[in-house]
Amino acid sequence: MTIQRTFSIIKPDATKRNLTGKINAKFEEQGLRIVAQKRLRMSRLQAQAFYAVHKERPFFGELVEYMVSEPVIVQVLEGENAVLKNREIMGATDPKKADKGTIRAEFGIDIGNNSVHGSDSEENAAIEIAYFFSGLELVG
Ligand code: GDP
């Protein structure tokens, strides 16, 4: 059994529509524990740095403007195989292609406004967690 931590963001389209509780319920019902969580407004610099891997993509500017448009909830989820498990709970990037019952299928609006972010590897999870949280803020 591998207990992992992964980094998650409840994105602007979801906080705007008051979906934080419903999305957190999906994590908790499916075995992930929220071991850290805070609501913040990302700065443009923070959003650009967080998504730096996408900086050459045509949608980068749109993505950054979206991420700073409303508050977000940044969080750390813990559980068995948490990285992969969270990607399953989230569903595919494009809500139209996401499996039934996933967060993106249920709440996502379109490929940009897709309600949640989740780390795609254990290595990136560690980097992303450290970007937003100090060790003292993670309470397992
Ligand atoms: P993820 O790991 O499933 O979030 O997907 P990616 O790493 O490929 O993309 C990161 C984020 O960029 C996605 O979650 C979307 O919010 C956004 N994004 C991806 N593709 C597009 C696109 O074609 N248009 C726009 N506007 N945003 C996109």
Backbone and ligand atoms as CSV (ligand in chain L), in Angstrom:
chain,resi,resn,atom,element,x,y,z
A,1,MET,N,N,0.852,-1.201,0.000
A,1,MET,CA,C,0.000,0.000,0.000
A,1,MET,C,C,0.887,1.250,0.000
A,2,THR,N,N,0.705,2.120,-1.020
A,2,THR,CA,C,1.517,3.333,-1.100
A,2,THR,C,C,0.665,4.543,-0.737
A,3,ILE,N,N,0.937,5.102,0.432
A,3,ILE,CA,C,0.248,6.344,0.794
A,3,ILE,C,C,1.026,7.505,0.189
A,4,GLN,N,N,0.313,8.274,-0.638
A,4,GLN,CA,C,0.946,9.408,-1.320
A,4,GLN,C,C,0.212,10.701,-0.992
A,5,ARG,N,N,0.878,11.805,-1.333
A,5,ARG,CA,C,0.210,13.097,-1.298
A,5,ARG,C,C,0.215,13.681,-2.700
A,6,THR,N,N,-0.865,14.374,-3.041
A,6,THR,CA,C,-0.910,15.054,-4.326
A,6,THR,C,C,-1.441,16.468,-4.119
A,7,PHE,N,N,-1.139,17.325,-5.090
A,7,PHE,CA,C,-1.561,18.712,-5.001
A,7,PHE,C,C,-2.798,18.916,-5.877
A,8,SER,N,N,-3.747,19.688,-5.365
A,8,SER,CA,C,-5.001,19.919,-6.068
A,8,SER,C,C,-5.375,21.397,-6.020
A,9,ILE,N,N,-6.011,21.877,-7.069
A,9,ILE,CA,C,-6.583,23.235,-7.037
A,9,ILE,C,C,-8.049,23.140,-7.440
A,10,ILE,N,N,-8.915,23.737,-6.631
A,10,ILE,CA,C,-10.298,23.978,-7.067
A,10,ILE,C,C,-10.255,25.334,-7.773
A,11,LYS,N,N,-10.531,25.310,-9.072
A,11,LYS,CA,C,-10.226,26.440,-9.947
A,11,LYS,C,C,-11.334,27.502,-9.936
A,12,PRO,N,N,-11.041,28.671,-10.558
A,12,PRO,CA,C,-11.978,29.802,-10.493
A,12,PRO,C,C,-13.415,29.510,-10.934
A,13,ASP,N,N,-13.601,28.721,-11.990
A,13,ASP,CA,C,-14.990,28.488,-12.427
A,13,ASP,C,C,-15.793,27.787,-11.339
A,14,ALA,N,N,-15.115,26.980,-10.520
A,14,ALA,CA,C,-15.799,26.214,-9.475
A,14,ALA,C,C,-16.011,27.043,-8.202
A,15,THR,N,N,-14.986,27.813,-7.791
A,15,THR,CA,C,-15.190,28.638,-6.580
A,15,THR,C,C,-16.285,29.667,-6.861
A,16,LYS,N,N,-16.304,30.191,-8.090
A,16,LYS,CA,C,-17.307,31.202,-8.468
A,16,LYS,C,C,-18.729,30.652,-8.332
A,17,ARG,N,N,-18.888,29.363,-8.639
A,17,ARG,CA,C,-20.239,28.752,-8.603
A,17,ARG,C,C,-20.506,28.032,-7.279
A,18,ASN,N,N,-19.669,28.318,-6.257
A,18,ASN,CA,C,-19.903,27.752,-4.916
A,18,ASN,C,C,-19.855,26.228,-4.891
A,19,LEU,N,N,-18.903,25.658,-5.634
A,19,LEU,CA,C,-18.847,24.194,-5.739
A,19,LEU,C,C,-17.766,23.562,-4.859
A,20,THR,N,N,-17.128,24.362,-4.002
A,20,THR,CA,C,-16.024,23.839,-3.191
A,20,THR,C,C,-16.453,22.620,-2.370
A,21,GLY,N,N,-17.568,22.723,-1.685
A,21,GLY,CA,C,-18.024,21.622,-0.826
A,21,GLY,C,C,-18.354,20.371,-1.620
A,22,LYS,N,N,-19.034,20.554,-2.764
A,22,LYS,CA,C,-19.406,19.379,-3.578
A,22,LYS,C,C,-18.166,18.684,-4.129
A,23,ILE,N,N,-17.159,19.464,-4.513
A,23,ILE,CA,C,-15.924,18.874,-5.043
A,23,ILE,C,C,-15.155,18.189,-3.915
A,24,ASN,N,N,-15.067,18.825,-2.758
A,24,ASN,CA,C,-14.383,18.182,-1.627
A,24,ASN,C,C,-15.081,16.882,-1.231
A,25,ALA,N,N,-16.395,16.840,-1.342
A,25,ALA,CA,C,-17.126,15.605,-1.017
A,25,ALA,C,C,-16.686,14.462,-1.932
A,26,LYS,N,N,-16.436,14.761,-3.211
A,26,LYS,CA,C,-15.969,13.726,-4.154
A,26,LYS,C,C,-14.627,13.139,-3.697
A,27,PHE,N,N,-13.715,14.035,-3.247
A,27,PHE,CA,C,-12.416,13.535,-2.780
A,27,PHE,C,C,-12.612,12.642,-1.553
A,28,GLU,N,N,-13.367,13.142,-0.592
A,28,GLU,CA,C,-13.502,12.429,0.684
A,28,GLU,C,C,-14.270,11.120,0.515
A,29,GLU,N,N,-15.332,11.146,-0.300
A,29,GLU,CA,C,-16.124,9.919,-0.510
A,29,GLU,C,C,-15.286,8.827,-1.170
A,30,GLN,N,N,-14.280,9.253,-1.956
A,30,GLN,CA,C,-13.479,8.256,-2.679
A,30,GLN,C,C,-12.125,7.998,-2.028
A,31,GLY,N,N,-12.019,8.342,-0.752
A,31,GLY,CA,C,-10.881,7.882,0.036
A,31,GLY,C,C,-9.688,8.811,0.123
A,32,LEU,N,N,-9.808,10.034,-0.400
A,32,LEU,CA,C,-8.702,10.974,-0.245
A,32,LEU,C,C,-8.997,11.901,0.938
A,33,ARG,N,N,-7.956,12.141,1.741
A,33,ARG,CA,C,-8.084,13.008,2.921
A,33,ARG,C,C,-7.474,14.380,2.588
A,34,ILE,N,N,-8.201,15.443,2.929
A,34,ILE,CA,C,-7.682,16.801,2.687
A,34,ILE,C,C,-6.793,17.151,3.876
A,35,VAL,N,N,-5.463,17.112,3.684
A,35,VAL,CA,C,-4.549,17.318,4.809
A,35,VAL,C,C,-4.025,18.757,4.880
A,36,ALA,N,N,-4.354,19.553,3.854
A,36,ALA,CA,C,-4.053,20.990,3.895
A,36,ALA,C,C,-4.964,21.667,2.879
A,37,GLN,N,N,-5.369,22.887,3.198
A,37,GLN,CA,C,-6.280,23.576,2.280
A,37,GLN,C,C,-6.293,25.065,2.598
A,38,LYS,N,N,-6.217,25.906,1.563
A,38,LYS,CA,C,-6.431,27.339,1.783
A,38,LYS,C,C,-6.983,28.008,0.533
A,39,ARG,N,N,-7.737,29.090,0.795
A,39,ARG,CA,C,-8.325,29.843,-0.306
A,39,ARG,C,C,-7.452,31.068,-0.532
A,40,LEU,N,N,-7.110,31.319,-1.789
A,40,LEU,CA,C,-6.267,32.481,-2.086
A,40,LEU,C,C,-6.576,32.995,-3.486
A,41,ARG,N,N,-6.106,34.205,-3.712
A,41,ARG,CA,C,-6.224,34.777,-5.052
A,41,ARG,C,C,-4.827,34.727,-5.664
A,42,MET,N,N,-4.657,33.968,-6.728
A,42,MET,CA,C,-3.323,33.858,-7.343
A,42,MET,C,C,-2.944,35.158,-8.014
A,43,SER,N,N,-1.660,35.503,-7.937
A,43,SER,CA,C,-1.170,36.656,-8.693
A,43,SER,C,C,-0.832,36.164,-10.103
A,44,ARG,N,N,-0.719,37.109,-11.033
A,44,ARG,CA,C,-0.366,36.747,-12.402
A,44,ARG,C,C,1.010,36.042,-12.437
A,45,LEU,N,N,1.938,36.538,-11.636
A,45,LEU,CA,C,3.278,35.924,-11.604
A,45,LEU,C,C,3.224,34.493,-11.081
A,46,GLN,N,N,2.427,34.286,-10.026
A,46,GLN,CA,C,2.290,32.922,-9.478
A,46,GLN,C,C,1.676,31.981,-10.518
A,47,ALA,N,N,0.633,32.456,-11.218
A,47,ALA,CA,C,-0.035,31.602,-12.213
A,47,ALA,C,C,0.900,31.298,-13.375
A,48,GLN,N,N,1.652,32.317,-13.812
A,48,GLN,CA,C,2.597,32.098,-14.928
A,48,GLN,C,C,3.678,31.090,-14.532
A,49,ALA,N,N,4.161,31.189,-13.290
A,49,ALA,CA,C,5.213,30.274,-12.840
A,49,ALA,C,C,4.646,28.863,-12.653
A,50,PHE,N,N,3.446,28.783,-12.087
A,50,PHE,CA,C,2.848,27.469,-11.843
A,50,PHE,C,C,2.645,26.708,-13.154
A,51,TYR,N,N,2.206,27.428,-14.198
A,51,TYR,CA,C,1.924,26.780,-15.485
A,51,TYR,C,C,3.047,27.004,-16.509
A,52,ALA,N,N,4.275,27.281,-16.032
A,52,ALA,CA,C,5.397,27.595,-16.929
A,52,ALA,C,C,5.604,26.518,-17.994
A,53,VAL,N,N,5.299,25.264,-17.669
A,53,VAL,CA,C,5.467,24.164,-18.627
A,53,VAL,C,C,4.621,24.393,-19.897
A,54,HIS,N,N,3.541,25.195,-19.764
A,54,HIS,CA,C,2.649,25.446,-20.908
A,54,HIS,C,C,2.917,26.787,-21.598
A,55,LYS,N,N,4.056,27.440,-21.272
A,55,LYS,CA,C,4.192,28.837,-21.726
A,55,LYS,C,C,4.256,29.026,-23.248
A,56,GLU,N,N,4.619,27.974,-23.970
A,56,GLU,CA,C,4.640,28.097,-25.438
A,56,GLU,C,C,3.296,27.740,-26.071
A,57,ARG,N,N,2.355,27.256,-25.279
A,57,ARG,CA,C,1.076,26.795,-25.852
A,57,ARG,C,C,0.201,28.009,-26.193
A,58,PRO,N,N,-0.638,27.874,-27.230
A,58,PRO,CA,C,-1.452,29.026,-27.657
A,58,PRO,C,C,-2.446,29.502,-26.587
A,59,PHE,N,N,-2.811,28.599,-25.676
A,59,PHE,CA,C,-3.822,28.973,-24.673
A,59,PHE,C,C,-3.202,29.521,-23.379
A,60,PHE,N,N,-1.870,29.714,-23.354
A,60,PHE,CA,C,-1.205,30.094,-22.095
A,60,PHE,C,C,-1.769,31.395,-21.501
A,61,GLY,N,N,-1.907,32.416,-22.347
A,61,GLY,CA,C,-2.401,33.719,-21.854
A,61,GLY,C,C,-3.799,33.580,-21.268
A,62,GLU,N,N,-4.643,32.853,-21.990
A,62,GLU,CA,C,-6.027,32.613,-21.547
A,62,GLU,C,C,-6.048,31.840,-20.210
A,63,LEU,N,N,-5.147,30.866,-20.102
A,63,LEU,CA,C,-5.069,30.042,-18.894
A,63,LEU,C,C,-4.669,30.902,-17.686
A,64,VAL,N,N,-3.678,31.757,-17.872
A,64,VAL,CA,C,-3.225,32.610,-16.769
A,64,VAL,C,C,-4.340,33.582,-16.362
A,65,GLU,N,N,-4.992,34.211,-17.332
A,65,GLU,CA,C,-6.070,35.171,-17.003
A,65,GLU,C,C,-7.208,34.469,-16.255
A,66,TYR,N,N,-7.515,33.266,-16.670
A,66,TYR,CA,C,-8.547,32.473,-15.990
A,66,TYR,C,C,-8.146,32.176,-14.537
A,67,MET,N,N,-6.898,31.766,-14.337
A,67,MET,CA,C,-6.469,31.368,-12.992
A,67,MET,C,C,-6.433,32.539,-12.005
A,68,VAL,N,N,-6.324,33.760,-12.512
A,68,VAL,CA,C,-6.305,34.925,-11.610
A,68,VAL,C,C,-7.677,35.597,-11.525
A,69,SER,N,N,-8.671,35.065,-12.231
A,69,SER,CA,C,-9.961,35.752,-12.360
A,69,SER,C,C,-10.835,35.687,-11.109
A,70,GLU,N,N,-10.636,34.710,-10.282
A,70,GLU,CA,C,-11.452,34.482,-9.075
A,70,GLU,C,C,-10.541,33.769,-8.072
A,71,PRO,N,N,-10.933,33.711,-6.804
A,71,PRO,CA,C,-10.130,32.940,-5.848
A,71,PRO,C,C,-10.071,31.452,-6.227
A,72,VAL,N,N,-9.033,30.792,-5.732
A,72,VAL,CA,C,-8.914,29.337,-5.900
A,72,VAL,C,C,-8.743,28.713,-4.507
A,73,ILE,N,N,-8.967,27.407,-4.443
A,73,ILE,CA,C,-8.645,26.649,-3.226
A,73,ILE,C,C,-7.458,25.766,-3.576
A,74,VAL,N,N,-6.330,25.974,-2.896
A,74,VAL,CA,C,-5.197,25.064,-3.088
A,74,VAL,C,C,-5.232,24.054,-1.952
A,75,GLN,N,N,-4.930,22.817,-2.276
A,75,GLN,CA,C,-5.072,21.775,-1.253
A,75,GLN,C,C,-4.107,20.615,-1.485
A,76,VAL,N,N,-3.879,19.881,-0.413
A,76,VAL,CA,C,-3.061,18.669,-0.481
A,76,VAL,C,C,-3.956,17.497,-0.099
A,77,LEU,N,N,-4.000,16.506,-0.980
A,77,LEU,CA,C,-4.839,15.323,-0.760
A,77,LEU,C,C,-3.924,14.135,-0.475
A,78,GLU,N,N,-4.325,13.329,0.485
A,78,GLU,CA,C,-3.497,12.179,0.889
A,78,GLU,C,C,-4.319,10.899,0.809
A,79,GLY,N,N,-3.681,9.840,0.378
A,79,GLY,CA,C,-4.364,8.542,0.336
A,79,GLY,C,C,-3.560,7.546,-0.459
A,80,GLU,N,N,-4.141,6.347,-0.587
A,80,GLU,CA,C,-3.463,5.297,-1.330
A,80,GLU,C,C,-3.380,5.695,-2.807
A,81,ASN,N,N,-2.176,5.654,-3.364
A,81,ASN,CA,C,-1.965,6.064,-4.765
A,81,ASN,C,C,-2.669,7.371,-5.107
A,82,ALA,N,N,-2.483,8.364,-4.257
A,82,ALA,CA,C,-3.271,9.603,-4.346
A,82,ALA,C,C,-3.130,10.328,-5.690
A,83,VAL,N,N,-1.935,10.263,-6.307
A,83,VAL,CA,C,-1.743,11.012,-7.555
A,83,VAL,C,C,-2.671,10.465,-8.640
A,84,LEU,N,N,-2.590,9.153,-8.867
A,84,LEU,CA,C,-3.410,8.519,-9.896
A,84,LEU,C,C,-4.896,8.548,-9.515
A,85,LYS,N,N,-5.165,8.269,-8.253
A,85,LYS,CA,C,-6.555,8.244,-7.759
A,85,LYS,C,C,-7.224,9.604,-8.012
A,86,ASN,N,N,-6.491,10.693,-7.715
A,86,ASN,CA,C,-7.075,12.016,-7.925
A,86,ASN,C,C,-7.320,12.272,-9.400
A,87,ARG,N,N,-6.401,11.832,-10.269
A,87,ARG,CA,C,-6.604,12.030,-11.714
A,87,ARG,C,C,-7.867,11.277,-12.161
A,88,GLU,N,N,-8.122,10.110,-11.553
A,88,GLU,CA,C,-9.347,9.356,-11.884
A,88,GLU,C,C,-10.588,10.100,-11.392
A,89,ILE,N,N,-10.513,10.642,-10.185
A,89,ILE,CA,C,-11.667,11.355,-9.612
A,89,ILE,C,C,-11.961,12.623,-10.426
A,90,MET,N,N,-10.879,13.268,-10.926
A,90,MET,CA,C,-11.036,14.495,-11.722
A,90,MET,C,C,-11.658,14.235,-13.084
A,91,GLY,N,N,-11.186,13.201,-13.774
A,91,GLY,CA,C,-11.614,12.937,-15.151
A,91,GLY,C,C,-10.728,13.651,-16.159
A,92,ALA,N,N,-10.996,13.403,-17.449
A,92,ALA,CA,C,-10.153,13.937,-18.528
A,92,ALA,C,C,-10.179,15.464,-18.546
A,93,THR,N,N,-9.104,16.050,-19.110
A,93,THR,CA,C,-8.963,17.513,-19.162
A,93,THR,C,C,-10.208,18.175,-19.764
A,94,ASP,N,N,-10.701,17.612,-20.876
A,94,ASP,CA,C,-11.894,18.165,-21.534
A,94,ASP,C,C,-13.147,17.537,-20.909
A,95,PRO,N,N,-13.960,18.317,-20.233
A,95,PRO,CA,C,-15.153,17.755,-19.557
A,95,PRO,C,C,-16.045,16.912,-20.483
A,96,LYS,N,N,-16.033,17.247,-21.781
A,96,LYS,CA,C,-16.865,16.479,-22.730
A,96,LYS,C,C,-16.355,15.047,-22.874
A,97,LYS,N,N,-15.062,14.849,-22.595
A,97,LYS,CA,C,-14.457,13.518,-22.743
A,97,LYS,C,C,-14.293,12.806,-21.403
A,98,ALA,N,N,-14.666,13.469,-20.324
A,98,ALA,CA,C,-14.459,12.900,-18.981
A,98,ALA,C,C,-15.514,11.835,-18.676
A,99,ASP,N,N,-15.087,10.790,-17.961
A,99,ASP,CA,C,-16.010,9.704,-17.591
A,99,ASP,C,C,-17.116,10.233,-16.675
A,100,LYS,N,N,-18.296,9.589,-16.806
A,100,LYS,CA,C,-19.449,9.932,-15.976
A,100,LYS,C,C,-19.078,9.862,-14.482
A,101,GLY,N,N,-19.571,10.799,-13.732
A,101,GLY,CA,C,-19.344,10.766,-12.284
A,101,GLY,C,C,-18.065,11.475,-11.848
A,102,THR,N,N,-17.183,11.793,-12.814
A,102,THR,CA,C,-15.964,12.515,-12.435
A,102,THR,C,C,-16.295,13.992,-12.193
A,103,ILE,N,N,-15.367,14.659,-11.505
A,103,ILE,CA,C,-15.596,16.080,-11.190
A,103,ILE,C,C,-15.755,16.897,-12.470
A,104,ARG,N,N,-14.853,16.662,-13.428
A,104,ARG,CA,C,-14.921,17.473,-14.650
A,104,ARG,C,C,-16.172,17.180,-15.471
A,105,ALA,N,N,-16.610,15.916,-15.496
A,105,ALA,CA,C,-17.849,15.598,-16.219
A,105,ALA,C,C,-19.039,16.271,-15.548
A,106,GLU,N,N,-19.043,16.273,-14.227
A,106,GLU,CA,C,-20.195,16.804,-13.503
A,106,GLU,C,C,-20.213,18.327,-13.427
A,107,PHE,N,N,-19.028,18.912,-13.241
A,107,PHE,CA,C,-18.994,20.355,-12.955
A,107,PHE,C,C,-18.251,21.192,-13.991
A,108,GLY,N,N,-17.376,20.592,-14.799
A,108,GLY,CA,C,-16.570,21.355,-15.749
A,108,GLY,C,C,-17.445,22.005,-16.815
A,109,ILE,N,N,-17.000,23.157,-17.301
A,109,ILE,CA,C,-17.766,23.893,-18.317
A,109,ILE,C,C,-17.191,23.604,-19.706
A,110,ASP,N,N,-15.861,23.743,-19.831
A,110,ASP,CA,C,-15.186,23.430,-21.096
A,110,ASP,C,C,-13.717,23.120,-20.799
A,111,ILE,N,N,-12.914,22.927,-21.841
A,111,ILE,CA,C,-11.520,22.463,-21.631
A,111,ILE,C,C,-10.690,23.452,-20.816
A,112,GLY,N,N,-11.024,24.720,-20.878
A,112,GLY,CA,C,-10.312,25.718,-20.067
A,112,GLY,C,C,-10.879,25.784,-18.660
A,113,ASN,N,N,-12.185,25.919,-18.588
A,113,ASN,CA,C,-12.897,26.040,-17.301
A,113,ASN,C,C,-13.279,24.646,-16.810
A,114,ASN,N,N,-12.268,23.899,-16.361
A,114,ASN,CA,C,-12.525,22.488,-16.058
A,114,ASN,C,C,-12.442,22.159,-14.560
A,115,SER,N,N,-12.650,23.181,-13.735
A,115,SER,CA,C,-12.965,23.043,-12.296
A,115,SER,C,C,-11.846,22.606,-11.358
A,116,VAL,N,N,-10.940,21.743,-11.811
A,116,VAL,CA,C,-9.897,21.266,-10.901
A,116,VAL,C,C,-8.549,21.073,-11.606
A,117,HIS,N,N,-7.508,21.219,-10.817
A,117,HIS,CA,C,-6.157,20.817,-11.233
A,117,HIS,C,C,-5.721,19.683,-10.322
A,118,GLY,N,N,-4.962,18.726,-10.843
A,118,GLY,CA,C,-4.355,17.700,-10.008
A,118,GLY,C,C,-2.993,17.345,-10.562
A,119,SER,N,N,-2.004,17.161,-9.692
A,119,SER,CA,C,-0.646,16.813,-10.145
A,119,SER,C,C,-0.675,15.569,-11.020
A,120,ASP,N,N,0.246,15.538,-12.016
A,120,ASP,CA,C,0.261,14.381,-12.923
A,120,ASP,C,C,1.344,13.359,-12.581
A,121,SER,N,N,2.168,13.630,-11.560
A,121,SER,CA,C,3.173,12.644,-11.131
A,121,SER,C,C,3.529,12.946,-9.683
A,122,GLU,N,N,4.160,11.955,-9.028
A,122,GLU,CA,C,4.539,12.142,-7.632
A,122,GLU,C,C,5.617,13.243,-7.532
A,123,GLU,N,N,6.479,13.270,-8.538
A,123,GLU,CA,C,7.548,14.278,-8.560
A,123,GLU,C,C,6.955,15.687,-8.674
A,124,ASN,N,N,6.017,15.872,-9.595
A,124,ASN,CA,C,5.391,17.194,-9.729
A,124,ASN,C,C,4.544,17.538,-8.512
A,125,ALA,N,N,3.938,16.527,-7.888
A,125,ALA,CA,C,3.147,16.778,-6.678
A,125,ALA,C,C,4.019,17.418,-5.604
A,126,ALA,N,N,5.228,16.881,-5.419
A,126,ALA,CA,C,6.125,17.415,-4.386
A,126,ALA,C,C,6.504,18.868,-4.707
A,127,ILE,N,N,6.766,19.143,-5.986
A,127,ILE,CA,C,7.139,20.511,-6.394
A,127,ILE,C,C,5.960,21.467,-6.173
A,128,GLU,N,N,4.764,21.033,-6.592
A,128,GLU,CA,C,3.580,21.898,-6.510
A,128,GLU,C,C,3.155,22.125,-5.058
A,129,ILE,N,N,3.254,21.093,-4.220
A,129,ILE,CA,C,2.917,21.257,-2.794
A,129,ILE,C,C,3.856,22.293,-2.174
A,130,ALA,N,N,5.144,22.169,-2.471
A,130,ALA,CA,C,6.132,23.080,-1.879
A,130,ALA,C,C,5.960,24.511,-2.382
A,131,TYR,N,N,5.334,24.675,-3.542
A,131,TYR,CA,C,5.102,26.002,-4.108
A,131,TYR,C,C,4.068,26.782,-3.278
A,132,PHE,N,N,3.124,26.070,-2.681
A,132,PHE,CA,C,2.024,26.744,-1.982
A,132,PHE,C,C,1.973,26.503,-0.466
A,133,PHE,N,N,2.657,25.469,0.021
A,133,PHE,CA,C,2.530,25.132,1.440
A,133,PHE,C,C,3.895,24.940,2.090
A,134,SER,N,N,3.961,25.298,3.383
A,134,SER,CA,C,5.140,24.933,4.172
A,134,SER,C,C,4.824,23.599,4.838
A,135,GLY,N,N,5.851,22.884,5.256
A,135,GLY,CA,C,5.657,21.591,5.892
A,135,GLY,C,C,4.728,21.681,7.097
A,136,LEU,N,N,4.799,22.776,7.826
A,136,LEU,CA,C,3.976,22.942,9.036
A,136,LEU,C,C,2.482,22.986,8.731
A,137,GLU,N,N,2.135,23.327,7.479
A,137,GLU,CA,C,0.713,23.453,7.113
A,137,GLU,C,C,0.090,22.131,6.694
A,138,LEU,N,N,0.902,21.084,6.580
A,138,LEU,CA,C,0.378,19.771,6.164
A,138,LEU,C,C,0.101,18.953,7.420
A,139,VAL,N,N,-1.172,18.702,7.656
A,139,VAL,CA,C,-1.562,18.035,8.896
A,139,VAL,C,C,-2.278,16.735,8.550
A,140,GLY,N,N,-1.523,15.647,8.583
A,140,GLY,CA,C,-2.079,14.355,8.160
A,140,GLY,C,C,-2.870,13.663,9.246
L,1,GDP,P1,P,-4.600,18.689,-16.939
L,1,GDP,O1,O,-3.328,18.076,-16.366
L,1,GDP,O2,O,-5.688,17.670,-17.162
L,1,GDP,O3,O,-5.083,19.884,-16.137
L,1,GDP,O4,O,-4.264,19.224,-18.410
L,1,GDP,P2,P,-3.014,19.998,-19.046
L,1,GDP,O5,O,-1.799,19.922,-18.158
L,1,GDP,O6,O,-2.880,19.524,-20.458
L,1,GDP,O7,O,-3.500,21.519,-19.130
L,1,GDP,C1,C,-3.470,22.362,-18.006
L,1,GDP,C2,C,-4.691,23.229,-18.018
L,1,GDP,O8,O,-4.642,24.131,-19.125
L,1,GDP,C3,C,-6.025,22.479,-18.197
L,1,GDP,O9,O,-6.509,21.905,-17.013
L,1,GDP,C4,C,-6.925,23.595,-18.719
L,1,GDP,O10,O,-7.415,24.436,-17.667
L,1,GDP,C5,C,-5.960,24.402,-19.589
L,1,GDP,N1,N,-6.075,23.997,-20.995
L,1,GDP,C6,C,-5.639,22.839,-21.571
L,1,GDP,N2,N,-5.940,22.838,-22.898
L,1,GDP,C7,C,-6.563,24.014,-23.144
L,1,GDP,C8,C,-7.125,24.618,-24.315
L,1,GDP,O11,O,-7.091,24.046,-25.412
L,1,GDP,N3,N,-7.702,25.861,-24.168
L,1,GDP,C9,C,-7.721,26.516,-22.966
L,1,GDP,N4,N,-8.306,27.734,-22.885
L,1,GDP,N5,N,-7.227,25.971,-21.834
L,1,GDP,C10,C,-6.649,24.745,-21.926
